[in-house]
Amino acid sequence: MYQTFYDLARAPFPASPDPASLVIYGDLGTQLGELAGCLTSGQGIAVLTGPPGSGKTLCTLAMTRDLTSSLVGICLRTGQFNQSRELLKAILHGLGQPYLRQDDQDLRLAVADAILNLPPATNGVLLAVDEAHRLGLPVLEELRGLTNLDENGRPLVRLLLTGQCELEEKLADPQLDGLYQRVRGQARLQPLTRTQSQDYLKSRIRFSGGDPASVMTAEAIELLAIVCDGSPRCLNHLADSSLQLGARTATRPITRAEVLDALTESRQLPLRFIEPIRSGVDSTPPPTATGPVELTKTDDGFCAVEVGAGAGAGADDGSPVADTAPKTDSVAWDLAATSSSGVDAEQPDPAATGKTVDVTTFDVVLPEANSPHGNHDQPRPHMGLFSRLRRAASRPTDETTAD
């Protein structure tokens, strides 16, 4: 392990979620506070959703840990309950009660008795169900029935449902109106920004007893924040892999090179990373085509369009144009100046602007879909886009000749 090499008291990026290492960023503290208030007051059901790897399980474990001073906490980490009896057995197991019963009603009564017979100092049960988006409608309806348990108007079951974003759509099903109408607190975890991702990495290193500057360079932290695209799970994985590579090569602090090597290895895993911009690669965009448009008729009756032919494309003898030659502007036409009725609006003088439109006599005419290339009709001029452009290009010249 690399903890000793980097002077860390514990692993900063463990694979298993540790509630003590929860990093509060953005409005996460406010959102979790609202959910905690909903659960402690017993006013309704709390729902927490988010994309995969956003930290839902970590938040669930943290709330289960922090809100159980007067509540009995039960956290069901899986949503793989195909039947109500499976859910009821898991709850009985969490309460320390026997669950070897076969009848659903017996299990239901056993859960109710166990909750009603809790010690007087206990206000009830905090039941957190992770991956709730996997639950079927009968199981969700069973959870709704558990929230009906109360004592003198005090609810005995505080329900927290966490899952991926499709949980919101599932709860909106009309068959679950009785459950959805009881939701009083709802929050969704958002991806981290790049600044939050960098703060997340530094906070994790400090939590492990290390100095971020002596463990990772600023460039390495910035690269991790870029390629992980705000996913805490990807940040944990890639940062941990980078530290392992750095320890093997005795590199302290780790640099961009270790992060890039770890990223190359991680490409084989089903995680999503953004491809970084590597140094030395020319990222200059390709040049924009300039010059007039030249249409050439081909043997099959189609028209080949060449953009940028003429000025700036090369000399007639095939030699390149000198660097001192003036560059033509990008081809642009003001089609708004031509009305749909064929009457052109007033156009500027081409001699004054220095821009002309050079279009040959062929328009783009496509053959019939089922016609062979050699048998379709010859292309004929029509009142299409290029015809209007020809008129727009030639009209100022005619007016000048008339004057």
Residue pairs with C-beta under 8 A, 6 or more apart in sequence:
1 11
1 247
2 8
2 243
2 244
2 246
2 247
3 9
3 10
3 11
3 208
5 246
5 247
5 250
5 252
6 210
6 214
6 215
6 243
6 246
6 247
6 252
7 209
7 210
7 211
7 214
8 205
8 208
8 209
8 210
8 215
9 208
9 209
9 210
10 207
10 208
10 209
11 208
11 240
12 204
12 205
12 207
12 208
12 210
12 239
12 240
12 243
13 204
13 235
13 236
13 237
13 239
13 240
13 243
14 21
14 236
15 236
15 237
15 240
17 55
17 57
17 58
17 61
18 58
19 58
19 61
19 62
19 64
19 65
20 207
21 58
21 204
21 207
22 55
22 58
22 59
22 62
23 199
23 200
23 203
23 204
23 207
24 32
25 192
25 196
25 199
25 200
26 190
26 192
26 193
26 196
28 59
28 189
31 187
31 189
32 59
32 62
32 63
32 187
34 185
34 187
35 46
35 48
35 63
35 160
35 185
35 187
36 63
36 66
36 67
37 185
38 44
38 45
38 46
38 184
38 185
39 46
39 63
39 67
39 126
39 158
39 160
39 185
40 67
40 71
40 158
42 123
42 124
42 154
42 155
42 158
43 184
44 182
44 183
44 184
44 185
45 147
45 159
45 160
45 161
45 179
45 182
45 183
45 184
45 185
46 158
46 159
46 160
46 161
46 183
46 184
46 185
46 186
47 160
47 161
47 162
47 167
47 168
47 171
47 183
47 185
47 186
47 187
48 56
48 59
48 60
48 160
48 161
48 162
48 186
48 187
48 188
48 189
49 56
49 133
49 162
49 163
49 164
49 165
49 167
49 168
49 186
49 187
49 188
49 189
50 56
50 164
50 165
50 188
50 189
50 190
51 164
51 165
51 189
51 191
51 231
52 164
52 233
53 231
53 232
53 233
53 234
54 189
54 190
54 191
54 231
54 232
54 233
55 189
55 232
55 233
56 130
56 162
56 163
56 164
56 189
57 77
57 130
57 162
58 232
59 162
59 189
60 75
60 128
60 130
60 160
60 162
61 75
63 128
63 160
64 73
64 74
64 75
64 126
64 128
64 160
65 73
67 73
67 126
68 126
70 121
70 122
70 123
71 122
71 123
71 124
71 125
71 126
71 158
72 95
72 118
72 122
72 124
72 125
72 126
73 125
73 126
73 128
74 91
74 94
74 95
74 125
74 126
74 127
74 128
75 94
75 128
75 130
76 87
76 90
76 91
76 94
76 127
76 128
76 129
76 130
77 130
77 131
78 130
78 131
78 134
79 129
79 130
79 131
79 132
79 133
79 134
79 135
79 163
80 131
80 134
81 87
81 90
81 135
81 136
81 139
82 136
82 139
83 138
83 139
84 104
84 108
84 138
84 139
84 142
85 104
85 107
86 139
87 139
87 142
87 143
88 99
88 104
88 107
88 108
88 110
88 111
88 142
89 99
89 107
91 111
91 127
91 146
92 98
92 99
92 107
92 110
92 111
92 114
93 99
95 111
95 114
95 115
95 125
97 110
97 114
98 110
99 107
99 110
101 107
101 110
108 145
111 146
112 149
115 124
115 125
115 149
115 156
115 157
116 149
116 151
116 156
118 124
118 125
118 156
123 154
123 156
124 154
124 155
124 156
124 157
124 158
125 156
125 157
125 158
126 158
126 160
127 143
127 146
127 157
127 158
127 159
127 160
128 160
128 162
129 135
129 143
129 159
129 160
129 161
129 162
130 162
130 163
131 162
131 163
131 164
132 140
132 161
132 162
132 163
132 167
133 163
133 164
133 165
133 166
133 167
133 170
134 163
135 143
135 170
137 173
137 175
137 176
140 170
140 171
140 176
140 179
141 176
141 178
141 179
143 159
143 161
143 179
144 176
144 178
144 179
144 182
146 157
146 159
147 155
147 157
147 159
147 182
149 155
149 156
149 157
150 156
161 167
161 171
165 188
168 186
168 188
170 176
171 179
171 180
171 183
172 180
173 180
190 230
191 229
191 230
191 231
192 200
192 225
192 230
192 231
192 232
192 235
193 230
194 222
194 225
194 226
194 230
195 225
196 230
197 224
197 225
197 228
197 230
197 235
198 221
198 222
198 224
198 225
200 232
200 235
201 212
201 216
201 221
201 224
201 225
201 235
201 239
202 212
202 221
204 236
204 239
205 211
205 212
205 215
205 216
206 212
212 221
213 253
214 252
214 253
215 243
215 252
215 253
215 254
216 224
216 239
216 242
216 253
216 254
217 253
217 254
217 255
217 256
219 255
219 256
220 242
220 253
220 254
220 255
220 256
220 258
220 259
223 256
223 259
223 260
223 276
224 235
224 238
224 239
224 242
224 259
225 235
226 274
226 276
227 234
227 238
227 259
227 263
227 273
227 274
227 275
227 276
228 234
228 235
228 238
228 273
228 274
229 272
229 273
229 274
231 271
231 272
233 271
234 271
234 272
234 273
237 266
237 269
237 271
238 259
238 262
238 263
238 266
238 273
241 262
241 265
241 266
242 254
242 258
242 259
242 261
242 262
243 254
244 262
245 251
245 254
245 258
245 261
245 262
246 252
246 253
246 254
246 258
249 258
251 258
260 276
260 278
263 273
263 276
266 273
267 273
277 283
288 330
289 307
289 308
289 330
289 331
290 308
290 311
290 312
290 327
290 328
290 329
290 330
290 331
291 307
291 308
291 309
291 310
291 311
291 312
291 313
291 328
291 331
292 309
292 310
292 311
292 331
292 356
292 357
292 358
292 359
293 305
293 306
293 307
293 309
293 331
293 357
293 358
293 359
294 305
294 306
294 309
294 310
294 358
294 360
295 303
295 304
295 305
295 306
295 359
295 360
295 362
295 364
295 386
296 303
296 304
296 306
296 360
296 362
297 303
297 304
297 362
297 379
298 304
300 373
300 374
301 365
301 367
301 373
301 376
301 378
301 379
302 364
302 366
302 379
303 362
303 363
303 364
303 365
303 379
305 364
307 331
310 328
310 358
311 328
312 321
312 325
312 327
312 328
313 321
314 320
314 321
315 321
329 355
333 357
333 389
333 392
335 385
335 388
337 344
337 345
337 346
337 347
337 392
338 344
338 345
338 388
338 391
338 392
339 345
342 383
342 388
342 391
344 391
344 392
344 395
347 392
347 395
347 396
348 396
349 396
349 400
350 356
350 393
350 396
350 397
356 393
357 389
357 390
357 392
357 393
358 393
359 386
359 389
359 390
359 393
361 381
362 379
362 381
363 379
363 380
363 381
363 382
363 384
363 386
363 387
364 379
364 384
364 386
365 379
365 380
365 382
367 373
367 376
367 377
368 376
381 387
